[in-house]
Amino acid sequence: MTVTIAELEARSGMTRANIRFYESEGFLSPARRENGYRDYSEADLEQLLRLKLLRALIRIYVEVFR
């Protein structure tokens, strides 16, 4: 199953800019349609959710160990 970036935004809670940043850094690798649109997979969604969790854990760690 593939999803559009709008669906990925809604399901992950991340902004389009964040999603594109993680793609540019190599964390996501969506398929490309003939028209250039991206098709994201469930694996891409899972990766975004892991990244979101890691960011939250880092914030907590920084606050606790200042």
Predicted model as a PDB file, atoms N, CA, C, CB and O in Angstrom, pLDDT in the B-factor column:
MODEL        1                                                                  
ATOM      1  N   MET A   1       0.844  -1.187   0.000  1.00 84.00           N  
ATOM      2  CA  MET A   1       0.000   0.000   0.000  1.00 84.00           C  
ATOM      3  C   MET A   1       0.885   1.245   0.000  1.00 84.00           C  
ATOM      4  CB  MET A   1      -0.958   0.001   1.225  1.00 84.00           C  
ATOM      5  O   MET A   1       1.862   1.314   0.746  1.00 84.00           O  
ATOM      6  N   THR A   2       0.555   2.202  -0.814  1.00 92.00           N  
ATOM      7  CA  THR A   2       1.307   3.449  -0.856  1.00 92.00           C  
ATOM      8  C   THR A   2       0.404   4.603  -0.453  1.00 92.00           C  
ATOM      9  CB  THR A   2       1.900   3.687  -2.259  1.00 92.00           C  
ATOM     10  O   THR A   2      -0.818   4.544  -0.590  1.00 92.00           O  
ATOM     11  N   VAL A   3       1.041   5.655   0.049  1.00 94.00           N  
ATOM     12  CA  VAL A   3       0.300   6.843   0.481  1.00 94.00           C  
ATOM     13  C   VAL A   3       0.975   8.087  -0.086  1.00 94.00           C  
ATOM     14  CB  VAL A   3       0.220   6.919   2.038  1.00 94.00           C  
ATOM     15  O   VAL A   3       2.164   8.076  -0.408  1.00 94.00           O  
ATOM     16  N   THR A   4       0.195   9.157  -0.202  1.00 94.00           N  
ATOM     17  CA  THR A   4       0.722  10.432  -0.673  1.00 94.00           C  
ATOM     18  C   THR A   4       1.364  11.165   0.498  1.00 94.00           C  
ATOM     19  CB  THR A   4      -0.396  11.296  -1.322  1.00 94.00           C  
ATOM     20  O   THR A   4       1.231  10.751   1.650  1.00 94.00           O  
ATOM     21  N   ILE A   5       2.051  12.240   0.197  1.00 95.00           N  
ATOM     22  CA  ILE A   5       2.690  13.009   1.263  1.00 95.00           C  
ATOM     23  C   ILE A   5       1.640  13.620   2.196  1.00 95.00           C  
ATOM     24  CB  ILE A   5       3.583  14.116   0.667  1.00 95.00           C  
ATOM     25  O   ILE A   5       1.883  13.745   3.396  1.00 95.00           O  
ATOM     26  N   ALA A   6       0.477  14.001   1.660  1.00 96.00           N  
ATOM     27  CA  ALA A   6      -0.586  14.553   2.502  1.00 96.00           C  
ATOM     28  C   ALA A   6      -1.080  13.510   3.508  1.00 96.00           C  
ATOM     29  CB  ALA A   6      -1.759  15.050   1.630  1.00 96.00           C  
ATOM     30  O   ALA A   6      -1.310  13.823   4.676  1.00 96.00           O  
ATOM     31  N   GLU A   7      -1.242  12.269   3.042  1.00 96.00           N  
ATOM     32  CA  GLU A   7      -1.658  11.195   3.947  1.00 96.00           C  
ATOM     33  C   GLU A   7      -0.565  10.907   4.978  1.00 96.00           C  
ATOM     34  CB  GLU A   7      -1.993   9.915   3.149  1.00 96.00           C  
ATOM     35  O   GLU A   7      -0.849  10.647   6.147  1.00 96.00           O  
ATOM     36  N   LEU A   8       0.678  10.958   4.526  1.00 95.00           N  
ATOM     37  CA  LEU A   8       1.798  10.711   5.430  1.00 95.00           C  
ATOM     38  C   LEU A   8       1.860  11.791   6.509  1.00 95.00           C  
ATOM     39  CB  LEU A   8       3.126  10.660   4.647  1.00 95.00           C  
ATOM     40  O   LEU A   8       2.126  11.494   7.674  1.00 95.00           O  
ATOM     41  N   GLU A   9       1.616  13.037   6.123  1.00 96.00           N  
ATOM     42  CA  GLU A   9       1.560  14.135   7.094  1.00 96.00           C  
ATOM     43  C   GLU A   9       0.503  13.864   8.160  1.00 96.00           C  
ATOM     44  CB  GLU A   9       1.264  15.467   6.385  1.00 96.00           C  
ATOM     45  O   GLU A   9       0.766  13.975   9.357  1.00 96.00           O  
ATOM     46  N   ALA A  10      -0.688  13.510   7.704  1.00 96.00           N  
ATOM     47  CA  ALA A  10      -1.810  13.281   8.623  1.00 96.00           C  
ATOM     48  C   ALA A  10      -1.541  12.107   9.549  1.00 96.00           C  
ATOM     49  CB  ALA A  10      -3.098  13.035   7.840  1.00 96.00           C  
ATOM     50  O   ALA A  10      -1.832  12.180  10.743  1.00 96.00           O  
ATOM     51  N   ARG A  11      -0.989  11.028   9.015  1.00 96.00           N  
ATOM     52  CA  ARG A  11      -0.788   9.816   9.816  1.00 96.00           C  
ATOM     53  C   ARG A  11       0.421   9.909  10.735  1.00 96.00           C  
ATOM     54  CB  ARG A  11      -0.634   8.622   8.908  1.00 96.00           C  
ATOM     55  O   ARG A  11       0.442   9.268  11.785  1.00 96.00           O  
ATOM     56  N   SER A  12       1.430  10.695  10.362  1.00 95.00           N  
ATOM     57  CA  SER A  12       2.643  10.775  11.184  1.00 95.00           C  
ATOM     58  C   SER A  12       2.627  11.965  12.135  1.00 95.00           C  
ATOM     59  CB  SER A  12       3.866  10.856  10.294  1.00 95.00           C  
ATOM     60  O   SER A  12       3.316  11.961  13.155  1.00 95.00           O  
ATOM     61  N   GLY A  13       1.843  12.978  11.801  1.00 95.00           N  
ATOM     62  CA  GLY A  13       1.844  14.189  12.610  1.00 95.00           C  
ATOM     63  C   GLY A  13       3.038  15.089  12.320  1.00 95.00           C  
ATOM     64  O   GLY A  13       3.285  16.045  13.055  1.00 95.00           O  
ATOM     65  N   MET A  14       3.776  14.796  11.265  1.00 95.00           N  
ATOM     66  CA  MET A  14       4.929  15.607  10.877  1.00 95.00           C  
ATOM     67  C   MET A  14       4.543  16.504   9.715  1.00 95.00           C  
ATOM     68  CB  MET A  14       6.139  14.715  10.499  1.00 95.00           C  
ATOM     69  O   MET A  14       3.616  16.214   8.958  1.00 95.00           O  
ATOM     70  N   THR A  15       5.279  17.603   9.593  1.00 96.00           N  
ATOM     71  CA  THR A  15       5.011  18.523   8.498  1.00 96.00           C  
ATOM     72  C   THR A  15       5.643  18.008   7.208  1.00 96.00           C  
ATOM     73  CB  THR A  15       5.537  19.930   8.832  1.00 96.00           C  
ATOM     74  O   THR A  15       6.532  17.157   7.217  1.00 96.00           O  
ATOM     75  N   ARG A  16       5.159  18.546   6.121  1.00 96.00           N  
ATOM     76  CA  ARG A  16       5.700  18.200   4.798  1.00 96.00           C  
ATOM     77  C   ARG A  16       7.191  18.528   4.735  1.00 96.00           C  
ATOM     78  CB  ARG A  16       4.936  18.955   3.677  1.00 96.00           C  
ATOM     79  O   ARG A  16       7.977  17.782   4.150  1.00 96.00           O  
ATOM     80  N   ALA A  17       7.569  19.653   5.344  1.00 97.00           N  
ATOM     81  CA  ALA A  17       8.987  20.050   5.342  1.00 97.00           C  
ATOM     82  C   ALA A  17       9.838  19.020   6.081  1.00 97.00           C  
ATOM     83  CB  ALA A  17       9.164  21.443   5.989  1.00 97.00           C  
ATOM     84  O   ALA A  17      10.927  18.676   5.621  1.00 97.00           O  
ATOM     85  N   ASN A  18       9.353  18.523   7.224  1.00 96.00           N  
ATOM     86  CA  ASN A  18      10.089  17.491   7.961  1.00 96.00           C  
ATOM     87  C   ASN A  18      10.220  16.215   7.144  1.00 96.00           C  
ATOM     88  CB  ASN A  18       9.398  17.188   9.289  1.00 96.00           C  
ATOM     89  O   ASN A  18      11.283  15.596   7.114  1.00 96.00           O  
ATOM     90  N   ILE A  19       9.145  15.827   6.487  1.00 97.00           N  
ATOM     91  CA  ILE A  19       9.153  14.600   5.680  1.00 97.00           C  
ATOM     92  C   ILE A  19      10.169  14.738   4.547  1.00 97.00           C  
ATOM     93  CB  ILE A  19       7.734  14.302   5.108  1.00 97.00           C  
ATOM     94  O   ILE A  19      10.955  13.823   4.301  1.00 97.00           O  
ATOM     95  N   ARG A  20      10.151  15.866   3.869  1.00 97.00           N  
ATOM     96  CA  ARG A  20      11.091  16.079   2.764  1.00 97.00           C  
ATOM     97  C   ARG A  20      12.529  16.152   3.278  1.00 97.00           C  
ATOM     98  CB  ARG A  20      10.736  17.367   1.996  1.00 97.00           C  
ATOM     99  O   ARG A  20      13.452  15.695   2.604  1.00 97.00           O  
ATOM    100  N   PHE A  21      12.724  16.730   4.478  1.00 97.00           N  
ATOM    101  CA  PHE A  21      14.071  16.770   5.065  1.00 97.00           C  
ATOM    102  C   PHE A  21      14.585  15.351   5.295  1.00 97.00           C  
ATOM    103  CB  PHE A  21      14.068  17.565   6.400  1.00 97.00           C  
ATOM    104  O   PHE A  21      15.708  15.029   4.908  1.00 97.00           O  
ATOM    105  N   TYR A  22      13.779  14.507   5.915  1.00 97.00           N  
ATOM    106  CA  TYR A  22      14.215  13.134   6.181  1.00 97.00           C  
ATOM    107  C   TYR A  22      14.440  12.365   4.883  1.00 97.00           C  
ATOM    108  CB  TYR A  22      13.182  12.405   7.050  1.00 97.00           C  
ATOM    109  O   TYR A  22      15.306  11.492   4.820  1.00 97.00           O  
ATOM    110  N   GLU A  23      13.671  12.681   3.856  1.00 96.00           N  
ATOM    111  CA  GLU A  23      13.911  12.062   2.553  1.00 96.00           C  
ATOM    112  C   GLU A  23      15.266  12.513   1.998  1.00 96.00           C  
ATOM    113  CB  GLU A  23      12.774  12.418   1.562  1.00 96.00           C  
ATOM    114  O   GLU A  23      16.033  11.698   1.487  1.00 96.00           O  
ATOM    115  N   SER A  24      15.555  13.817   2.102  1.00 97.00           N  
ATOM    116  CA  SER A  24      16.821  14.335   1.566  1.00 97.00           C  
ATOM    117  C   SER A  24      18.026  13.783   2.318  1.00 97.00           C  
ATOM    118  CB  SER A  24      16.835  15.858   1.625  1.00 97.00           C  
ATOM    119  O   SER A  24      19.123  13.693   1.766  1.00 97.00           O  
ATOM    120  N   GLU A  25      17.818  13.413   3.580  1.00 97.00           N  
ATOM    121  CA  GLU A  25      18.895  12.840   4.393  1.00 97.00           C  
ATOM    122  C   GLU A  25      19.032  11.326   4.196  1.00 97.00           C  
ATOM    123  CB  GLU A  25      18.650  13.144   5.865  1.00 97.00           C  
ATOM    124  O   GLU A  25      19.937  10.706   4.755  1.00 97.00           O  
ATOM    125  N   GLY A  26      18.139  10.738   3.408  1.00 96.00           N  
ATOM    126  CA  GLY A  26      18.239   9.324   3.086  1.00 96.00           C  
ATOM    127  C   GLY A  26      17.472   8.384   4.010  1.00 96.00           C  
ATOM    128  O   GLY A  26      17.614   7.166   3.902  1.00 96.00           O  
ATOM    129  N   PHE A  27      16.662   8.929   4.917  1.00 96.00           N  
ATOM    130  CA  PHE A  27      15.893   8.083   5.827  1.00 96.00           C  
ATOM    131  C   PHE A  27      14.663   7.472   5.152  1.00 96.00           C  
ATOM    132  CB  PHE A  27      15.464   8.887   7.043  1.00 96.00           C  
ATOM    133  O   PHE A  27      14.176   6.424   5.576  1.00 96.00           O  
ATOM    134  N   LEU A  28      14.164   8.126   4.105  1.00 96.00           N  
ATOM    135  CA  LEU A  28      12.996   7.648   3.367  1.00 96.00           C  
ATOM    136  C   LEU A  28      13.374   7.510   1.898  1.00 96.00           C  
ATOM    137  CB  LEU A  28      11.778   8.614   3.543  1.00 96.00           C  
ATOM    138  O   LEU A  28      14.204   8.261   1.384  1.00 96.00           O  
ATOM    139  N   SER A  29      12.763   6.554   1.241  1.00 94.00           N  
ATOM    140  CA  SER A  29      13.023   6.385  -0.193  1.00 94.00           C  
ATOM    141  C   SER A  29      11.727   6.050  -0.922  1.00 94.00           C  
ATOM    142  CB  SER A  29      14.079   5.276  -0.436  1.00 94.00           C  
ATOM    143  O   SER A  29      11.493   4.901  -1.296  1.00 94.00           O  
ATOM    144  N   PRO A  30      10.881   7.072  -1.122  1.00 95.00           N  
ATOM    145  CA  PRO A  30       9.607   6.824  -1.789  1.00 95.00           C  
ATOM    146  C   PRO A  30       9.798   6.486  -3.265  1.00 95.00           C  
ATOM    147  CB  PRO A  30       8.697   8.037  -1.649  1.00 95.00           C  
ATOM    148  O   PRO A  30      10.758   6.915  -3.904  1.00 95.00           O  
ATOM    149  N   ALA A  31       8.865   5.712  -3.778  1.00 94.00           N  
ATOM    150  CA  ALA A  31       8.842   5.429  -5.207  1.00 94.00           C  
ATOM    151  C   ALA A  31       8.356   6.688  -5.922  1.00 94.00           C  
ATOM    152  CB  ALA A  31       7.925   4.192  -5.536  1.00 94.00           C  
ATOM    153  O   ALA A  31       7.651   7.511  -5.339  1.00 94.00           O  
ATOM    154  N   ARG A  32       8.734   6.827  -7.175  1.00 93.00           N  
ATOM    155  CA  ARG A  32       8.290   7.977  -7.966  1.00 93.00           C  
ATOM    156  C   ARG A  32       7.352   7.511  -9.071  1.00 93.00           C  
ATOM    157  CB  ARG A  32       9.501   8.735  -8.567  1.00 93.00           C  
ATOM    158  O   ARG A  32       7.627   6.535  -9.769  1.00 93.00           O  
ATOM    159  N   ARG A  33       6.251   8.218  -9.217  1.00 93.00           N  
ATOM    160  CA  ARG A  33       5.330   7.958 -10.318  1.00 93.00           C  
ATOM    161  C   ARG A  33       5.892   8.596 -11.593  1.00 93.00           C  
ATOM    162  CB  ARG A  33       3.900   8.510  -9.997  1.00 93.00           C  
ATOM    163  O   ARG A  33       6.874   9.336 -11.548  1.00 93.00           O  
ATOM    164  N   GLU A  34       5.267   8.303 -12.702  1.00 93.00           N  
ATOM    165  CA  GLU A  34       5.704   8.900 -13.972  1.00 93.00           C  
ATOM    166  C   GLU A  34       5.620  10.421 -13.952  1.00 93.00           C  
ATOM    167  CB  GLU A  34       4.865   8.361 -15.120  1.00 93.00           C  
ATOM    168  O   GLU A  34       6.424  11.101 -14.590  1.00 93.00           O  
ATOM    169  N   ASN A  35       4.635  10.958 -13.212  1.00 93.00           N  
ATOM    170  CA  ASN A  35       4.465  12.407 -13.145  1.00 93.00           C  
ATOM    171  C   ASN A  35       5.372  13.059 -12.100  1.00 93.00           C  
ATOM    172  CB  ASN A  35       3.021  12.739 -12.842  1.00 93.00           C  
ATOM    173  O   ASN A  35       5.303  14.271 -11.894  1.00 93.00           O  
ATOM    174  N   GLY A  36       6.226  12.265 -11.435  1.00 90.00           N  
ATOM    175  CA  GLY A  36       7.167  12.814 -10.462  1.00 90.00           C  
ATOM    176  C   GLY A  36       6.658  12.814  -9.029  1.00 90.00           C  
ATOM    177  O   GLY A  36       7.423  13.093  -8.105  1.00 90.00           O  
ATOM    178  N   TYR A  37       5.380  12.507  -8.826  1.00 93.00           N  
ATOM    179  CA  TYR A  37       4.836  12.464  -7.472  1.00 93.00           C  
ATOM    180  C   TYR A  37       5.467  11.310  -6.705  1.00 93.00           C  
ATOM    181  CB  TYR A  37       3.295  12.322  -7.500  1.00 93.00           C  
ATOM    182  O   TYR A  37       5.872  10.304  -7.287  1.00 93.00           O  
ATOM    183  N   ARG A  38       5.542  11.473  -5.395  1.00 94.00           N  
ATOM    184  CA  ARG A  38       6.120  10.445  -4.545  1.00 94.00           C  
ATOM    185  C   ARG A  38       5.031   9.514  -4.014  1.00 94.00           C  
ATOM    186  CB  ARG A  38       6.894  11.082  -3.384  1.00 94.00           C  
ATOM    187  O   ARG A  38       3.936   9.961  -3.674  1.00 94.00           O  
ATOM    188  N   ASP A  39       5.334   8.239  -3.946  1.00 95.00           N  
ATOM    189  CA  ASP A  39       4.469   7.247  -3.307  1.00 95.00           C  
ATOM    190  C   ASP A  39       5.239   6.693  -2.113  1.00 95.00           C  
ATOM    191  CB  ASP A  39       4.045   6.095  -4.313  1.00 95.00           C  
ATOM    192  O   ASP A  39       6.247   6.006  -2.274  1.00 95.00           O  
ATOM    193  N   TYR A  40       4.751   7.002  -0.913  1.00 96.00           N  
ATOM    194  CA  TYR A  40       5.400   6.534   0.311  1.00 96.00           C  
ATOM    195  C   TYR A  40       4.799   5.208   0.734  1.00 96.00           C  
ATOM    196  CB  TYR A  40       5.262   7.574   1.442  1.00 96.00           C  
ATOM    197  O   TYR A  40       3.617   4.949   0.508  1.00 96.00           O  
ATOM    198  N   SER A  41       5.621   4.372   1.349  1.00 96.00           N  
ATOM    199  CA  SER A  41       5.173   3.048   1.777  1.00 96.00           C  
ATOM    200  C   SER A  41       4.849   3.051   3.268  1.00 96.00           C  
ATOM    201  CB  SER A  41       6.244   1.985   1.465  1.00 96.00           C  
ATOM    202  O   SER A  41       5.118   4.018   3.980  1.00 96.00           O  
ATOM    203  N   GLU A  42       4.271   1.957   3.713  1.00 95.00           N  
ATOM    204  CA  GLU A  42       4.026   1.779   5.151  1.00 95.00           C  
ATOM    205  C   GLU A  42       5.358   1.767   5.906  1.00 95.00           C  
ATOM    206  CB  GLU A  42       3.235   0.461   5.419  1.00 95.00           C  
ATOM    207  O   GLU A  42       5.431   2.233   7.043  1.00 95.00           O  
ATOM    208  N   ALA A  43       6.405   1.238   5.280  1.00 96.00           N  
ATOM    209  CA  ALA A  43       7.740   1.237   5.907  1.00 96.00           C  
ATOM    210  C   ALA A  43       8.242   2.667   6.095  1.00 96.00           C  
ATOM    211  CB  ALA A  43       8.750   0.425   5.048  1.00 96.00           C  
ATOM    212  O   ALA A  43       8.892   2.968   7.096  1.00 96.00           O  
ATOM    213  N   ASP A  44       7.946   3.548   5.138  1.00 96.00           N  
ATOM    214  CA  ASP A  44       8.323   4.960   5.285  1.00 96.00           C  
ATOM    215  C   ASP A  44       7.584   5.578   6.472  1.00 96.00           C  
ATOM    216  CB  ASP A  44       8.013   5.751   3.983  1.00 96.00           C  
ATOM    217  O   ASP A  44       8.174   6.330   7.248  1.00 96.00           O  
ATOM    218  N   LEU A  45       6.306   5.266   6.614  1.00 96.00           N  
ATOM    219  CA  LEU A  45       5.527   5.769   7.746  1.00 96.00           C  
ATOM    220  C   LEU A  45       6.113   5.269   9.065  1.00 96.00           C  
ATOM    221  CB  LEU A  45       4.050   5.339   7.620  1.00 96.00           C  
ATOM    222  O   LEU A  45       6.278   6.047  10.005  1.00 96.00           O  
ATOM    223  N   GLU A  46       6.425   3.988   9.138  1.00 97.00           N  
ATOM    224  CA  GLU A  46       7.019   3.428  10.358  1.00 97.00           C  
ATOM    225  C   GLU A  46       8.343   4.098  10.680  1.00 97.00           C  
ATOM    226  CB  GLU A  46       7.221   1.918  10.213  1.00 97.00           C  
ATOM    227  O   GLU A  46       8.633   4.376  11.844  1.00 97.00           O  
ATOM    228  N   GLN A  47       9.149   4.360   9.660  1.00 97.00           N  
ATOM    229  CA  GLN A  47      10.433   5.034   9.866  1.00 97.00           C  
ATOM    230  C   GLN A  47      10.212   6.445  10.420  1.00 97.00           C  
ATOM    231  CB  GLN A  47      11.234   5.095   8.542  1.00 97.00           C  
ATOM    232  O   GLN A  47      10.925   6.867  11.330  1.00 97.00           O  
ATOM    233  N   LEU A  48       9.237   7.173   9.882  1.00 96.00           N  
ATOM    234  CA  LEU A  48       8.938   8.516  10.389  1.00 96.00           C  
ATOM    235  C   LEU A  48       8.502   8.470  11.847  1.00 96.00           C  
ATOM    236  CB  LEU A  48       7.848   9.177   9.539  1.00 96.00           C  
ATOM    237  O   LEU A  48       8.906   9.316  12.645  1.00 96.00           O  
ATOM    238  N   LEU A  49       7.684   7.490  12.193  1.00 97.00           N  
ATOM    239  CA  LEU A  49       7.223   7.379  13.578  1.00 97.00           C  
ATOM    240  C   LEU A  49       8.377   7.057  14.515  1.00 97.00           C  
ATOM    241  CB  LEU A  49       6.138   6.309  13.696  1.00 97.00           C  
ATOM    242  O   LEU A  49       8.409   7.543  15.646  1.00 97.00           O  
ATOM    243  N   ARG A  50       9.328   6.241  14.058  1.00 97.00           N  
ATOM    244  CA  ARG A  50      10.529   5.970  14.870  1.00 97.00           C  
ATOM    245  C   ARG A  50      11.363   7.240  15.050  1.00 97.00           C  
ATOM    246  CB  ARG A  50      11.391   4.860  14.214  1.00 97.00           C  
ATOM    247  O   ARG A  50      11.851   7.519  16.145  1.00 97.00           O  
ATOM    248  N   LEU A  51      11.520   8.000  13.977  1.00 96.00           N  
ATOM    249  CA  LEU A  51      12.283   9.247  14.056  1.00 96.00           C  
ATOM    250  C   LEU A  51      11.607  10.241  14.996  1.00 96.00           C  
ATOM    251  CB  LEU A  51      12.444   9.867  12.661  1.00 96.00           C  
ATOM    252  O   LEU A  51      12.277  10.931  15.765  1.00 96.00           O  
ATOM    253  N   LYS A  52      10.298  10.309  14.932  1.00 96.00           N  
ATOM    254  CA  LYS A  52       9.540  11.199  15.818  1.00 96.00           C  
ATOM    255  C   LYS A  52       9.739  10.793  17.280  1.00 96.00           C  
ATOM    256  CB  LYS A  52       8.034  11.176  15.454  1.00 96.00           C  
ATOM    257  O   LYS A  52       9.920  11.650  18.144  1.00 96.00           O  
ATOM    258  N   LEU A  53       9.707   9.503  17.553  1.00 97.00           N  
ATOM    259  CA  LEU A  53       9.929   9.000  18.904  1.00 97.00           C  
ATOM    260  C   LEU A  53      11.345   9.329  19.376  1.00 97.00           C  
ATOM    261  CB  LEU A  53       9.687   7.482  18.957  1.00 97.00           C  
ATOM    262  O   LEU A  53      11.532   9.771  20.510  1.00 97.00           O  
ATOM    263  N   LEU A  54      12.331   9.120  18.523  1.00 96.00           N  
ATOM    264  CA  LEU A  54      13.720   9.434  18.883  1.00 96.00           C  
ATOM    265  C   LEU A  54      13.893  10.910  19.205  1.00 96.00           C  
ATOM    266  CB  LEU A  54      14.665   9.038  17.751  1.00 96.00           C  
ATOM    267  O   LEU A  54      14.577  11.258  20.167  1.00 96.00           O  
ATOM    268  N   ARG A  55      13.282  11.777  18.410  1.00 94.00           N  
ATOM    269  CA  ARG A  55      13.364  13.215  18.689  1.00 94.00           C  
ATOM    270  C   ARG A  55      12.775  13.538  20.053  1.00 94.00           C  
ATOM    271  CB  ARG A  55      12.639  14.018  17.600  1.00 94.00           C  
ATOM    272  O   ARG A  55      13.342  14.337  20.799  1.00 94.00           O  
ATOM    273  N   ALA A  56      11.648  12.927  20.385  1.00 95.00           N  
ATOM    274  CA  ALA A  56      11.008  13.165  21.682  1.00 95.00           C  
ATOM    275  C   ALA A  56      11.887  12.652  22.814  1.00 95.00           C  
ATOM    276  CB  ALA A  56       9.625  12.490  21.737  1.00 95.00           C  
ATOM    277  O   ALA A  56      12.022  13.316  23.842  1.00 95.00           O  
ATOM    278  N   LEU A  57      12.480  11.489  22.638  1.00 96.00           N  
ATOM    279  CA  LEU A  57      13.350  10.929  23.672  1.00 96.00           C  
ATOM    280  C   LEU A  57      14.597  11.782  23.877  1.00 96.00           C  
ATOM    281  CB  LEU A  57      13.750   9.504  23.309  1.00 96.00           C  
ATOM    282  O   LEU A  57      15.054  11.951  25.008  1.00 96.00           O  
ATOM    283  N   ILE A  58      15.139  12.310  22.810  1.00 95.00           N  
ATOM    284  CA  ILE A  58      16.318  13.184  22.925  1.00 95.00           C  
ATOM    285  C   ILE A  58      15.966  14.442  23.685  1.00 95.00           C  
ATOM    286  CB  ILE A  58      16.876  13.547  21.536  1.00 95.00           C  
ATOM    287  O   ILE A  58      16.741  14.889  24.531  1.00 95.00           O  
ATOM    288  N   ARG A  59      14.798  15.029  23.399  1.00 94.00           N  
ATOM    289  CA  ARG A  59      14.372  16.230  24.135  1.00 94.00           C  
ATOM    290  C   ARG A  59      14.255  15.934  25.625  1.00 94.00           C  
ATOM    291  CB  ARG A  59      13.023  16.753  23.593  1.00 94.00           C  
ATOM    292  O   ARG A  59      14.705  16.726  26.453  1.00 94.00           O  
ATOM    293  N   ILE A  60      13.660  14.812  25.965  1.00 94.00           N  
ATOM    294  CA  ILE A  60      13.514  14.431  27.373  1.00 94.00           C  
ATOM    295  C   ILE A  60      14.883  14.240  28.017  1.00 94.00           C  
ATOM    296  CB  ILE A  60      12.677  13.141  27.504  1.00 94.00           C  
ATOM    297  O   ILE A  60      15.131  14.723  29.122  1.00 94.00           O  
ATOM    298  N   TYR A  61      15.764  13.535  27.321  1.00 94.00           N  
ATOM    299  CA  TYR A  61      17.112  13.290  27.832  1.00 94.00           C  
ATOM    300  C   TYR A  61      17.849  14.602  28.105  1.00 94.00           C  
ATOM    301  CB  TYR A  61      17.908  12.435  26.837  1.00 94.00           C  
ATOM    302  O   TYR A  61      18.483  14.761  29.148  1.00 94.00           O  
ATOM    303  N   VAL A  62      17.761  15.524  27.174  1.00 93.00           N  
ATOM    304  CA  VAL A  62      18.437  16.815  27.319  1.00 93.00           C  
ATOM    305  C   VAL A  62      17.872  17.571  28.520  1.00 93.00           C  
ATOM    306  CB  VAL A  62      18.286  17.661  26.031  1.00 93.00           C  
ATOM    307  O   VAL A  62      18.627  18.171  29.284  1.00 93.00           O  
ATOM    308  N   GLU A  63      16.562  17.546  28.690  1.00 92.00           N  
ATOM    309  CA  GLU A  63      15.939  18.244  29.823  1.00 92.00           C  
ATOM    310  C   GLU A  63      16.334  17.618  31.154  1.00 92.00           C  
ATOM    311  CB  GLU A  63      14.418  18.235  29.681  1.00 92.00           C  
ATOM    312  O   GLU A  63      16.565  18.338  32.125  1.00 92.00           O  
ATOM    313  N   VAL A  64      16.414  16.328  31.216  1.00 94.00           N  
ATOM    314  CA  VAL A  64      16.713  15.628  32.475  1.00 94.00           C  
ATOM    315  C   VAL A  64      18.178  15.797  32.861  1.00 94.00           C  
ATOM    316  CB  VAL A  64      16.373  14.130  32.355  1.00 94.00           C  
ATOM    317  O   VAL A  64      18.488  15.961  34.041  1.00 94.00           O  
ATOM    318  N   PHE A  65      19.072  15.761  31.896  1.00 88.00           N  
ATOM    319  CA  PHE A  65      20.506  15.738  32.203  1.00 88.00           C  
ATOM    320  C   PHE A  65      21.202  17.055  31.901  1.00 88.00           C  
ATOM    321  CB  PHE A  65      21.175  14.635  31.431  1.00 88.00           C  
ATOM    322  O   PHE A  65      22.389  17.052  31.576  1.00 88.00           O  
ATOM    323  N   ARG A  66      20.517  18.158  31.995  1.00 83.00           N  
ATOM    324  CA  ARG A  66      21.152  19.467  31.816  1.00 83.00           C  
ATOM    325  C   ARG A  66      22.112  19.754  32.906  1.00 83.00           C  
ATOM    326  CB  ARG A  66      20.132  20.558  31.752  1.00 83.00           C  
ATOM    327  O   ARG A  66      22.738  20.814  32.915  1.00 83.00           O  
TER     328      ARG A  66                                                      
ENDMDL                                                                          
END                                                                             
